[in-house]
Amino acid sequence: MASHAYVLINVEIGAEGDVVKQLEANEGVKEAWVVYGVYDIVAKVEAENTDKLKEVISDNIRRLDGVRNTLTLIPIEGFEKKRQG
């Protein structure tokens, strides 16, 4: 079963666009959004297992140019509604 996480990312001032482009190039990152609030970017990460998930987050996202810090949220229970149409 695939694992996923949401990573909240703070970046250097003005680096949002560059970081989103770097995230887009990462195979494990399925979505990335610049947001308002305490964090600058929210990314959805998916991997085949938790070890790969850790690798994507620790070895890739946290080491990107412009990233200051991250907070990782790993869901344990819930649902996802599929879009219709």
N, C-alpha and C positions, 0 to 999 in steps of 0.2 A: 504494500500500500504506500502511495506517495505521501510525503510529509510536506507541510507548508508552514510558512511563518509570515508575519507582517513585521517589517523593519522600519522603525521611525528613525529618520536620519537628520542630524544637524550638520550644516555645511558652512564653509567660510562665506562671508558676505559677498553676494553676487555670483556665487559658484553653482547656483541651483541648476541652470541649464546645462553646464558642463558635466555635472554629476549625473543628471538624468541621461545624457548621451552615453556616459560610461556604463550606467546601469543597463541601458538598452542593449549594449554589446555583450552583456553577461547572459549566458544561456539559462541560468537558473532563475533569473529575474523575469517574472511574467507580466508585471505591471509596475509602473512607477509614476507617482503624481507629486507635483509641487503643490504644497498646501500652506494655508495660513495657520498660525498658532504657534505653539511651543516648538514644534519640529518643522523642518523645511520641506522634507520629502517623505512620502510613505511608499514603500515598495512591498510587493507581494512576491515571495520567493517560494519556489517549489523544487523538490528533489526526490529521488527515488527512495531515500531513507534518511534518518536523522543524522547519520554521519556525513552524508553528502550535503545535507542542509547546513550543518555546522561549517563545513568547508566553504560553501558559497558565501556564508555570512562572515566568518572570521578571516578567511584567506583572501576573499575577493572584495566584498563591499566595504569592510572596515579599512581596507588599505587603499581605497581609491583616492586620487588627488582631490583635495577640497573637502573631504569628509572629516568632521571634527569629532563627532560621537554618534552612537547609535543606541537604540533600545529595541530589543527583539521581543515580539509577542508570538508565542506558539499556542494556537488554539487547541483546546482539548475536547470541546463539545459544542455543538450548534448545528446550523443548517445553512444551505445556500439555495436560493430560489433561482431557477433557470429562467432566462428571458424568453418570452414568447414572441414570435413574429419576427 
